[in-house]
Amino acid sequence: MAEETKAIVLATTDYLMPAAPLEHMLTTFEFKQRFIDAVLKKDVDYGVIPGTGKKPTLLKAGAEKLASAFGLAPMFEDIDKVEDWTGAEHGGEAFFFYRVRCTLMRGGDRIIGSADGSCNSWEKKYRYRGGERVCPQCGVAA
């Protein structure tokens, strides 16, 4: 019986060409920069998140403005969740976990991008937070 051979196909430069002409890309880039300068507000739409370094991050309000400007619609999908209110499955301590996928759509059927985000109640910033009410002026339990 003859040994089977497999062909290897290498990508040609046609596959590595830009998706749009340079002039179109420059126009799009210039629009984005003008949009940022004219519409997005520092510390509202973008800003530095404390404890993450010095690089500004796009915040929710800014992402919503950009999505609107480019005709994008976010679609959210629950991927996984755990809601253990009594802690019966987590050593007596309540536990909550959520993973959500956001897919940006354009024109109703064209997927532009997709990303998952997750959070749980045992993360340091949530787990050791007290649930008591405190006075907003002096911090004394109320």
N, C-alpha and C positions, 0 to 999 in steps of 0.2 A: 504494500500500500504506500503510495507516495506521500511524503510529508507535506502538510499544508503550510503555505506561506502567507504572511500578512503584509499588506502594503502599508507603508508609512507615508502620510501626506503632510507636507510641510506648508505652513501658512505663507502665502505670497504677500507682497507689499500692498496689494489691493485691500486686504483685510485689515491693514493697519493704518489706512488713510483716515483722516478726520471725518467726522459725521457731517460737518457743515463747512462751507467756505470760511476762510480766515476773517473776511469782512463781516460776515454774519456773527461769528463768535465774538469779535471785538465789539460789535454793536450790542450784543447781549450782555457782555461784561460791563460795558459803559452804562447800560441801563441799570444793572444791578447796583453799581457803585453810586449812581445818581439817586436811586431809590433809597439806599442806605443813608446817604447824606441828607436827603430831603424828608424822609418819612420816619425812619426808625429813630427812636429816642434812647439815649444812653440811660442805663439803670431802669428802663421800662421794657424795652424791646431786646436789648442786649446789655451785657455787663459781666463783671468779674464775680464769680461765685466765691464767697469767702472759703479759704482753705484749699482752693484748687489751683493756685498759682496766679499769674498776672494776665493770662490770655483771656480776652472777652469771649463770652459764650452767648449764643442765640437763645433768648428766653421764649417762653410760650407765646407771649403777645407778639413778638417779632416774627416767630414762625407762622402765626396765623395771618399776619399782614403779608408776608412773602407768599404764602400759599394762595391767598386771595389775588395778589398781583399777577401770579403766573397761572391762574385758573385751575389750581389744584384742590382736590377735595380729599380730606383725610377720612379713611374708613378704619374703625377700631374693631378689633376682634378679641374676645377673651380666649386665651390659649389654655390657661391652667389656673386653678384657684383652690386654695384650702382655707376653709373658715371653721376653725375649731374654737367656738365661743367659750366652751367650758374647760378646755385644756385636757379633755379626756384622752386624747391621743398624743399629748405633748407634755407629760409629767405634771399635769395640773395647772399649767400656765397657758392661757389663751394664745392661739397662734393663727396668724392670717398671712396668706401668701397669694400674690396675684402676678400673673404674666399676661401682658396685653401686646398685641401686634397692631402697629399703625401702618397702613398702606396708603401711599399718596397716589391718587388717581387723577387722570386728566381725560376729559371727554367721556367719563362714565365707564370706559373699558380699558384704557391704557394705563398700565402700572408704571409709575415713575420711580418709586422706591418703596422699600418696606424695612421695618425694624421692629424688634421686640424690646420691651422694657419690663423689668420685674422689681418687686419690692416685697418685703415681709416684715412682720411686726417684731421680729427678733433682731433687726438691724440696730446697731448701737444707738443711732440717733432717735429711735423710737422705744426700744425695749426698757430702758431704765428711766424713762420719763414718768414722773408721778402723775396721778390722775386727780389730785386734789385741786379745788378751786383756790386761787390766791388773788389778793387785791392787786390790781395792776399798778397802783402807785407805790405801795410799800412792800409787796411780796408776802405779806402775812396771810396764813391760811384763813379762808372765809367760808 
